[in-house]
Amino acid sequence: MYFKEINIDKGFYLIKSINYSDKKIKLQTKRKDLFIQFHFALERQVCFHIIKGTHKLPVDEQASLMFFNPKNIIPIDAYLAPDTKMLSILFSLDAIHKLFDDFAIDFNFFRPTNKNKKLYAKKTLTANELIILNQIYNRDLKHKLDYIYIKAKILELFTYYFSQNQPVKDTCYNLKDERVVEKIKKAKEILVAHINEPPSIEELSNQVLLPAGILKKGFKELYGEPVYKYILNYKLELGRLLLMSKKYSVKEVSYQMGYSAPTHFVVAFKKKFGITPKKYIQNLRN
């Protein structure tokens, strides 16, 4: 299970979570303040338990759940199915108004007359929204400019999310075709299944019956990264989780991840996480 909560600004959080296991896993966090919660199931299904499990709210793959109760603090209590990938965005009332006021954007949803209303909405995500969500999810927050990028992307996301007409973004035309999206998702599954020896673009193209050019462009737009950068980051995240388990040495993890030499894994790991695997393990023990 990978879980990371990121404080973007005061009262404004991102939560990234992935269930890498083959079992359903519980995700539970406590909150001390009132937050408007947006949860996006990017891959597989999530089931939220509300009011100590008396209400169950399943959220299917490529769908979202938004809820807020102005009278009660609602913790996150969810069960992630195997291989589930979810992005959550949490706002305090002050934070969400500040974000939109700074950009002079007025959504009826955020007007003062609605501030005391209970909010609950589920919706299927569009291709535009999925592209932006994956761009947000895959962004490494290492510099101040990355936080500005995230805020801009969230504004762009909500422009689509709350639009009645869902304006079309200037993006890969083929992503409007659900069959193309399904083939790109299938390509991603093949890559993950063969993480140590991923097929070439041409081989992958033949397996999913999609032209290589469309596959490359569509994959980047849908998942926010080119094919091989995506698989590299996936591999390094998986390697980090293996190190976190404290069951394997750096050498063992590097070979499990398909690296020909541990030094190659060390260089890639440090480039992504800013720390060597050995130092990472030492920090876990402290």
N, C-alpha and C positions, 0 to 999 in steps of 0.2 A: 504494500500500500504506500503510495506516494501522496503526501499531503503538505502543502505549503501555504501559509497565510501571509499575505504581503500588505503592509500598511502603505497605501498610496498617498494618503493625506489624512488629516485629522477627521476621524469618523468615516473613512472611505477605505474599504478593504477588497482585495482580490483573494480568492481561495482557489488553488489548483489542486485537483485530486485525481489519482488514477488507481484503479484496483488491478494490479498485475497478477493477482492470484487466480486460482480456478474455483474459488469459493466466494460467496456473498460476504461482504465486509461492512461493518457498521462504522459510520462516520458521525461523530458527536462532538459538538463544540458548545461551550457556554458563552453567553453574552450578558453584559452588564447594562446595556442600553438598548433603546428601541432602534431597530434597523429595518429599512426596507430591503428585502432580500430578493435577488434575482439568481436563479439557478439554471444553468444551461447544460443539458445532457448531450455532449458532443458525440459520444460513442456509447452504445448500449443503454441500459435502463437504470434509473434511480427511483427508489421509493422513499418518500418522506413520511415521517411519523410526526403528527401534530398533537399537542395536548397529551403528552405521555403515551402516545400510540393509539389513542382513541379514534383518531382520524388518519387514514393512510392515503397518500397522494402519489400515485405512480407517475413518473415522467419518462416517456419513451425516448428512444434515440432521436437526436436532432429535434428536440422539443425543449420547452422552457417552462419554468414555474416562477411566478412572482407572488409574494405575499407580504402583508404587513398588518399588524394589529396595534392600533395606537394605544390600547389599554393594557397590553401584555407584552412582556419580553419573551420572544420565541427563540429558543436555542435551535441549532441545526442538529437534527436527528434523522439520519438517512441511512439507507442500506444500498450499497453499490454492488450491482451484479458483476460477475467476472468480466474483466477487460473494459470496465466502464471508465470513461474519461469525462470529467465534469469541471466546468468553470463556474464559480459563484462570484457575484458582485454584491457587496453590502454597503449601504449608505445610511448614515444617520440623517435625520430630516435637515439639519443645518448643512451637512456636507452636500446633499443632493441639490439643495436650493443654491448653495454657493457655486457649485459647478456649473449649473445652467444659467444662473444670474451673470456669472463672469462672461458668458458668451451671448448674453441677451437672447436666449432661447426660451420661448414660452410654450410649454405643453399644458394642455388642459388638465392632464393627470396630476400635475404638481401645484395646481393653484390652491390658495389658502382655504377655499371653500371645501376642498376635498381632504384636508389634512387630518380630520378626525374620522374618516371613513375606513372601514376594514377593506383591505385590498386582497384580491385573489384572482389570478389569471393564469391559464395555461395556453400555450400556442405552439404550433409547429414552426420551426425556424426556416427561413428562406435561405437560398444559396448565398445571397448577399450577407446575411447575418452570420452564417456559418464561416464564411471567409474571414470576416472581421474578428469573430470569436477565436478562431484558430491563430490569427495574427497576434491577438492579445495573449493567448495562452503560450505561444512559442517565443514571445519576446523575453529576452534575458534583461532583468532590471539591474544594470551595473552602474549607470550614470544618471545624472539628473535629467538629461534629455530623454532617457527611456521612460521616465515617469510622465513627462509632457506628452510623449508619443501615446502612452496608455490612455491618458485623459482625452486626447484627441480622438482616439479610436473608439472610446466608450461613447463620446458624443455622436460620432458617426453611427455607431451601433444603435443608439436610442433613436436617432433620426429615422431609421428604418423600422425599429421595433414598435414605435408608437404611431407610425404613419398609417393612415387608413388605406392609402393607395399603393403603398410599398413601391416607391419610385425605383427604377432600375439603375443599378450602378454600371458604369462603363467597365465591364468585366468580361471574362471569357464567355462568349455567347453560348457555348456548348453546355455550360453548367445549368442552363435553363432546362435542359433535357434530363429528366430524372434517370434515364437509362445510362447516360454518360456518368452521372454522379455515382450510380451504383457500381459501374465498372472501375471508377477511380478508387472507390472504397474497397473493392475486391483486390485491386492492385496493392493497396496499403496492407491488407491482410496477408497477401502473399509475401510481401517484403518482411513483415514482422515474423512470419512463420519460418523464413529463411534468413534470419538476421545475420548469421555468420557468413553466409555465402549468398547474398542477394543477387537476383537475376539482373542482367543488363536491361536497359530501357527497351531495347528491341525485343528481348525475350519476354519481358513483362507485357509489352504491347501486344505480342502474339497471344499470350495467355489470356488476356482480358478482352481481346478483339477490339482494340482501340488504337487509332493511329498514334505513333510516338509523339508527334508534336502536340496533339490535343491532350495526351496523357501527361506530358511534362507541364504544360501550361495550366491545365485543370488541376493537377495535383498541388502545384504551388499555390493556386488561388484558394483551393478548398482547405488545405492544411497549413498554409502560411509559410511553407518552406519548400525548396526544391526536393526532389525525391531522395537523393543521397544525403543531403543535410538532415532531412527528417529521420532517416534510418540511423545516421550517426548519433544524433541527439537521443533517439530512443535507446540505442545501445548503451550510451553513456549513463543515461538515467537508470537503466536496468543494472548496469555495473555498480552504480552508487548504492542501489538498494541491496545488492549482494554484499557489498562492503558493510553496509549498515547492519546486516544480519549478524555480523561478527563470526560467521561460520567459515569464511574463506579468506585466504591470503590475497595480496595484490596479484601475485603471480597466477594463482588459480583463477581469479576473476578475469584477468587479461586473456587467458586461454579460453575460458568459457565464452567470452565475448568475441572470439575469433581473431584476436590479434596474434600476429606471428611472433612477437616479442613483447615482454612486459613494458619495455621502455616506450614503445609506441602507444600503449594504453595510458601510461603515466603522462606523456606529453598531451594527448587528446583530453584527458581528464582535467589536467591543470588548466588547459586553455578554456574549457567550458566552465569549470567551477572555481577557478582562481586558487586552487590548492592541490597539492599532490595527494594521491590516494593514501600514502603512508601517513601524511599529516592528518588527513581526514579521519582515518581510523584512530589515531592518537587523540583527536578531539572528542571522538565518541566515548573513549574510555575515561576522559577527565570529568 
